[in-house]
Amino acid sequence: MQQRTKAIQTYLVILTVLGWFALVCQFWININSKAAPVTEIIIRYFSYFTLLTNIIVALCCSALLLKPHSRLRNFFSRPTTLTAVTIYILVVGVVYNTILRILWMPEGLQKIVDELLHTIIPALFLLFWILFVAKTTLKWKNILPWLIYPLVYAIFILIRGAVSGFYPYPFVDVAILGLHRVLLNCLAVTFVFVIFSVLFVSIGKIANKPAG
């Protein structure tokens, strides 16, 4: 038990350090790009699902390293919360590596940060879920609440995009694709969230079956 606890803590430290390093570096890169006024750059930083979700992952890992029984730690230590966070960051990795990776060729520090945010951290957090998260309490009714975060995010970027003209991802750019096509794209991404949610709960159900 003590060895397992030490392994979990070591794993969390690695994830926490990598997560905050990547997020701070990305913020620094964005600010120094001077692509827009500073206030707008900051708003855009928090308009990317990738960055918001990596912030959640970093907060989750940091909270799990806090003293026992803290309110934040109790929230993030729930299997349902950890599973939801795993699904979110996994979708980040899948969508980027199947759709968005081919659209640009980052170099230098941006390339390192890019790989951390979209590949390494999603893979490490998924492995953390597989190795250390209890799965037997997951239920089908958990799936609907898990979809609230991506739904709120989609509404936010569409409303802000209509006002500011900035859309963080090409597949949600209403100005280019039109609202109908963007809504279909959002529906397709929602389907990905549902598929992963069903898969993870199914794993929990299988793990809950008595041997034999």
C-alpha positions as CSV (number, residue, x, y, z in Angstrom):
1,M,0.0,0.0,0.0
2,Q,2.8,2.4,0.9
3,Q,4.6,1.6,-2.3
4,R,1.5,2.2,-4.3
5,T,0.9,5.6,-2.6
6,K,4.5,6.6,-3.3
7,A,4.1,5.6,-7.0
8,I,0.9,7.7,-7.3
9,Q,2.5,10.7,-5.7
10,T,5.5,10.5,-8.0
11,Y,3.3,10.1,-11.0
12,L,1.2,13.2,-9.9
13,V,4.3,15.3,-9.4
14,I,5.5,14.5,-12.9
15,L,2.1,15.4,-14.4
16,T,1.8,18.6,-12.3
17,V,5.3,19.8,-13.3
18,L,4.8,19.0,-17.0
19,G,1.3,20.5,-17.0
20,W,2.1,23.9,-15.4
21,F,5.4,24.1,-17.4
22,A,3.5,23.7,-20.7
23,L,0.7,26.1,-19.7
24,V,3.1,28.8,-18.5
25,C,5.2,28.5,-21.6
26,Q,2.2,28.7,-23.9
27,F,1.0,31.8,-22.1
28,W,4.4,33.4,-22.5
29,I,4.5,32.4,-26.2
30,N,1.1,33.9,-26.8
31,I,1.8,37.2,-25.0
32,N,5.1,37.6,-26.9
33,S,3.4,36.9,-30.3
34,K,1.8,40.3,-30.2
35,A,-0.9,38.9,-32.5
36,A,-3.5,41.1,-30.7
37,P,-3.7,43.5,-27.7
38,V,-2.7,41.9,-24.4
39,T,-6.3,41.7,-23.1
40,E,-7.5,40.0,-26.2
41,I,-4.5,37.5,-26.2
42,I,-5.4,36.6,-22.6
43,I,-9.1,36.1,-23.5
44,R,-8.0,34.0,-26.5
45,Y,-5.7,31.9,-24.3
46,F,-8.7,30.9,-22.2
47,S,-10.8,30.3,-25.3
48,Y,-9.0,27.1,-26.3
49,F,-10.5,23.8,-25.1
50,T,-6.9,22.4,-25.1
51,L,-5.7,25.0,-22.6
52,L,-8.7,25.0,-20.4
53,T,-8.6,21.2,-20.2
54,N,-4.9,21.1,-19.5
55,I,-5.5,23.7,-16.7
56,I,-8.1,21.3,-15.3
57,V,-5.6,18.4,-15.4
58,A,-2.9,20.5,-13.8
59,L,-5.3,21.7,-11.0
60,C,-6.5,18.1,-10.5
61,C,-3.0,16.7,-10.1
62,S,-2.0,19.6,-7.9
63,A,-5.1,19.1,-5.7
64,L,-4.4,15.4,-5.3
65,L,-1.0,16.3,-3.9
66,L,-2.5,18.6,-1.3
67,K,-3.1,17.7,2.4
68,P,-5.8,15.0,2.9
69,H,-9.4,16.0,3.3
70,S,-9.1,19.4,1.7
71,R,-12.3,20.3,-0.2
72,L,-10.5,20.6,-3.6
73,R,-8.7,17.3,-3.1
74,N,-11.9,15.5,-2.2
75,F,-13.6,16.7,-5.3
76,F,-10.8,15.7,-7.7
77,S,-10.2,12.4,-6.0
78,R,-13.7,11.1,-6.9
79,P,-13.6,8.4,-9.6
80,T,-16.4,10.2,-11.5
81,T,-14.4,13.5,-11.6
82,L,-11.1,11.7,-12.5
83,T,-12.9,9.8,-15.3
84,A,-14.5,13.0,-16.6
85,V,-11.1,14.8,-16.7
86,T,-9.6,11.8,-18.4
87,I,-12.2,11.8,-21.1
88,Y,-11.8,15.6,-21.7
89,I,-8.0,15.4,-22.0
90,L,-8.2,12.3,-24.2
91,V,-10.6,14.0,-26.6
92,V,-8.0,16.9,-26.7
93,G,-5.4,14.4,-27.8
94,V,-7.6,12.6,-30.3
95,V,-9.0,15.6,-32.0
96,Y,-5.7,17.4,-32.3
97,N,-3.7,14.3,-33.6
98,T,-6.4,13.3,-36.1
99,I,-7.6,16.7,-37.4
100,L,-5.5,19.6,-36.3
101,R,-1.9,18.4,-36.3
102,I,-1.6,18.7,-40.1
103,L,-2.6,22.3,-40.1
104,W,0.6,23.7,-38.8
105,M,4.3,22.9,-38.1
106,P,5.4,24.4,-34.7
107,E,9.1,24.7,-34.0
108,G,11.4,25.2,-31.0
109,L,9.7,25.7,-27.7
110,Q,6.3,25.8,-29.3
111,K,6.8,22.3,-30.6
112,I,7.7,21.0,-27.2
113,V,4.7,22.7,-25.6
114,D,2.5,21.5,-28.4
115,E,3.5,17.8,-27.8
116,L,3.1,18.2,-24.0
117,L,-0.4,19.7,-24.2
118,H,-1.8,17.5,-27.0
119,T,0.0,14.1,-26.7
120,I,2.2,13.5,-23.7
121,I,-0.1,14.8,-21.0
122,P,-3.2,13.2,-22.4
123,A,-1.3,9.9,-22.7
124,L,0.1,10.1,-19.1
125,F,-3.3,11.1,-17.6
126,L,-5.0,8.2,-19.4
127,L,-2.3,5.9,-18.0
128,F,-2.9,7.3,-14.5
129,W,-6.6,6.5,-14.9
130,I,-5.8,3.0,-16.0
131,L,-3.4,2.3,-13.2
132,F,-4.7,4.2,-10.2
133,V,-8.4,5.2,-10.5
134,A,-11.1,3.1,-9.0
135,K,-13.6,2.2,-11.8
136,T,-16.3,0.1,-10.2
137,T,-18.5,3.0,-9.0
138,L,-18.9,4.4,-12.5
139,K,-22.6,4.5,-13.7
140,W,-24.4,5.3,-16.9
141,K,-26.1,8.3,-15.2
142,N,-22.6,9.9,-14.9
143,I,-22.4,10.4,-18.7
144,L,-24.9,13.3,-19.0
145,P,-23.2,15.5,-16.3
146,W,-19.8,14.8,-18.0
147,L,-21.1,16.5,-21.2
148,I,-21.9,19.8,-19.4
149,Y,-18.4,21.2,-19.6
150,P,-17.9,20.7,-23.4
151,L,-21.5,22.0,-24.0
152,V,-20.9,25.2,-22.0
153,Y,-17.6,25.6,-23.8
154,A,-19.2,25.2,-27.3
155,I,-21.8,27.8,-26.4
156,F,-19.2,30.2,-25.1
157,I,-16.9,30.1,-28.2
158,L,-19.8,30.4,-30.6
159,I,-21.3,33.4,-28.8
160,R,-17.8,35.1,-28.4
161,G,-17.0,34.3,-32.0
162,A,-20.1,36.0,-33.2
163,V,-19.2,39.1,-31.2
164,S,-15.4,39.2,-31.7
165,G,-14.9,37.3,-34.9
166,F,-12.4,35.0,-33.3
167,Y,-12.9,31.2,-33.3
168,P,-10.2,29.1,-31.7
169,Y,-10.5,26.1,-34.1
170,P,-11.1,26.0,-37.8
171,F,-14.0,23.5,-37.5
172,V,-16.0,26.0,-35.4
173,D,-15.3,29.0,-37.6
174,V,-18.9,30.2,-38.4
175,A,-17.6,33.0,-40.6
176,I,-16.0,30.5,-43.0
177,L,-18.1,27.3,-42.6
178,G,-21.5,28.7,-41.8
179,L,-23.5,28.0,-38.7
180,H,-25.1,24.8,-40.0
181,R,-21.8,23.1,-40.8
182,V,-20.3,24.2,-37.4
183,L,-23.3,22.8,-35.5
184,L,-22.8,19.5,-37.3
185,N,-19.1,19.6,-36.4
186,C,-20.0,20.3,-32.8
187,L,-22.4,17.3,-32.9
188,A,-19.7,15.1,-34.2
189,V,-17.3,16.1,-31.4
190,T,-20.1,15.6,-28.9
191,F,-20.4,12.0,-30.3
192,V,-16.7,11.5,-29.6
193,F,-17.3,12.5,-26.0
194,V,-20.3,10.2,-25.7
195,I,-18.3,7.3,-27.2
196,F,-15.5,7.7,-24.8
197,S,-17.9,8.1,-21.9
198,V,-19.7,4.9,-22.8
199,L,-16.4,3.1,-23.2
200,F,-15.1,4.2,-19.8
201,V,-18.3,3.3,-17.9
202,S,-18.3,0.0,-19.7
203,I,-14.8,-0.7,-18.4
204,G,-16.0,0.1,-14.9
205,K,-19.0,-2.2,-15.3
206,I,-16.6,-5.0,-16.5
207,A,-14.3,-4.3,-13.5
208,N,-17.3,-4.5,-11.2
209,K,-18.3,-8.0,-12.3
210,P,-17.4,-10.7,-9.8
211,A,-14.8,-13.2,-11.0
212,G,-16.0,-16.5,-12.3
